[in-house]
Amino acid sequence: MVSVKLLSLAALVGAAVAQNTTALRYMPFGDSITEITCWRSKLWDKLQGTDYANTNFVGSGKNENNCRNTKYDRDNEGHSGFLAINIANNKQLVGWLQRNPADVITMHLGTNDIVQQNKPVNQIIAAFTTLVQVMRDSNPKMKIVVAQIIPMGMGNFNAKIQALNQAITPWAQAQNTTESPVWVVDQYTGYSGSADNRDGIHPNAGGDDKMVNIWYPALLGAFQAARADQVAAAAEAAAAERRVMPFMA
């Protein structure tokens, strides 16, 4: 005879797995190109037809940006005018992740470091290293998607942006781990700083479309990896519970 306790355990395990694989936490992290644009709303729309429709966007920002979308999850950690170097040096991401933990994070940073203060590429990359460590201190299994940033349609900044983007690939390869992968997406190639930006800096509707189409496949891979972590953790917890629960015939 199968015991009621074993049946209850099976039900509890199934419930635990379901609970632990429902809502992934995703943080869009960056500067104004994350905060005051509409690619986030378009990304949310694309996710509605997938297994990740209930992904919980997280962050302290909740601005709307006139995206003509009343449904999307507005939470984000985009901060207009912020430099990657300052975020790293001032340990701001530490508090942001403490208040809004994440499983997956996207990072589009470096524009203000170049445009505002002409910071050297090696200093920006060092800041990226610090920020990745903060992400992993918050969640050792953080899935990280880093952008080679979009071009500008103003000034003479694109040579420096290209130098930063070129440095991002080998940097990410050195940062990559099995537990906490780092993916690089190319937001520069095929993007026009003049035609795809509304003001030379921030994406217009066409630029938003281009950005989301680059983020989307990488994020699906990151979400899949994060979901696999959830399933493995739930299975491990269930196995541990079975080991300590006495068998009743």
Sequence and secondary structure as in RCSB ss.txt:
>XXXX:A:sequence
MVSVKLLSLAALVGAAVAQNTTALRYMPFGDSITEITCWRSKLWDKLQGTDYANTNFVGSGKNENNCRNTKYDRD
NEGHSGFLAINIANNKQLVGWLQRNPADVITMHLGTNDIVQQNKPVNQIIAAFTTLVQVMRDSNPKMKIVVAQII
PMGMGNFNAKIQALNQAITPWAQAQNTTESPVWVVDQYTGYSGSADNRDGIHPNAGGDDKMVNIWYPALLGAFQA
ARADQVAAAAEAAAAERRVMPFMA
>XXXX:A:secstr
   HHHHHHHHHHHHHHHHTTS  EEEEEESHHHHSSSHHHHHHHHHTTSTTTT EE SSB   TT S SSS   
BEE TT  HHHHHHTTHHHHHHHHS  SEEEEE  HHHHHTT   HHHHHHHHHHHHHHHHHH TT EEEEEE  
  SSTT HHHHHHHHHHHHHHHHHH  SSS EEEEESSTT  TTTSBSSSSSB HHHHHHHHHHHHHHHHHHHHH
HHHHHHHHHHHHHHHHHHHS    
